[in-house]
Amino acid sequence: MAAPSTSRLAYIDWMRGLACLLMFQTHCYDSWLSPTARNSKFFMWSQLGGTLPAPLFLFLAGFSVALVVDKLGREDIVPGQAARRTVKRGAQILGLGLLFRVQEYLIAFPWAPWTDLLRVDILNTIGISMMLMGVLGGLVSSIRGQRSWNEKRVAVAAGAGLTALAIALTTPLVWTSWRPRWLPWPLESYVDGVHNLGTPQAWLFPIFPWVGFACAGLAAGLLLLTPWSRKREALPLIIAGVAGLLLIQSARWLDRGPQMYAVYDFWHTSPNFFLIRVGILLVILAGSYLWCRWGAGQWGFSPLIQLGQTSLLVYWIHIEFVYGRVSILRKHGMTIAGASAGLLTIFLFMLVISIARTRMKKLGPGISVKKAAQAS
């Protein structure tokens, strides 16, 4: 199941590639479909699928942190050092998110408002979540006492799971009665996504509720990396999938009952919708493993695994060809068939870029242009 010549888990890359594909279709149809085409069930289902890419990326960011923390823990790296490495990586991702906003502002200049520079986008939130998870892991794993690494790993997983639940339960309040209005809006926006518009915006990615998905990924990853899980491999992931189905049904049942919040917004702040999406993520995690273990995911070249290995790059580039000045199709002027053809083009284009990036990476940073041309 491990990808050839690499220690990466193939099913994690496949799952990240699936997130890229769902992201492509969400952005392409949103940018290109005409007003008439947007008023269709097709567009409705497309945008419903668009509720998954951001949770997938954040969940997998948490899972990746779990892989790093587990490796450092087994190498007997002190908790403080492991936490610092995770926080440093999160700060790098946050820096890339801020740089991406500068790029988008310059490309859209002079029409874009300067406030776009401070928009809380998905890369910002991934960076913040990794920094917070690093702090959480450092605090929990530094518990005094002669505890084994496995015991500390379970403690970190429990802390991450409880943090995810706490974020989900408090999100409706943070967006309404508990809003930190005393903060300047650029800082408040990281908490509730208010931006400079006076009320929280559903199209942004603030800590509440989005960091909860990263914490859920951290908890799942650490539990799936215990010695018991490693020995059985498939069984824990199947259990995770079944747990996901139970979580989905439980959240749907809770949603039909009385609500404890004065303002209940199912699609944006509801803890029940949060739990449903976490359940779906666990089902996708199990399905991705089964697909890469016994399904077509192990048959030679996998486009989704390839995209998953360069997800940051294809995210960065595809935005310009879908929403930017170099959009390959006319914005808000295409039929469903025309936009679908554009989606296929974007998918193949990003796949080519991903393959080129992988090949250049294998050649090494010091290789000359001439050697690179010969190798290709």
BELBELZI-V484108 format. One record per helix or strand. SS is the DSSP state (@ for helix, = for strand). FROM is the first residue (numbers start at 0). LEN is the number of residues. Records with the same first field share a line. If there is no record, write none. Layout:
SS = FROM-LEN  FROM-LEN
This chain:
@ = 9-23  34-4  40-9  52-22  78-30  113-5  121-20  148-26  184-8  206-18  226-6  233-23  270-24  295-3  302-7  310-12  335-28  368-7
= = 32-1  333-1
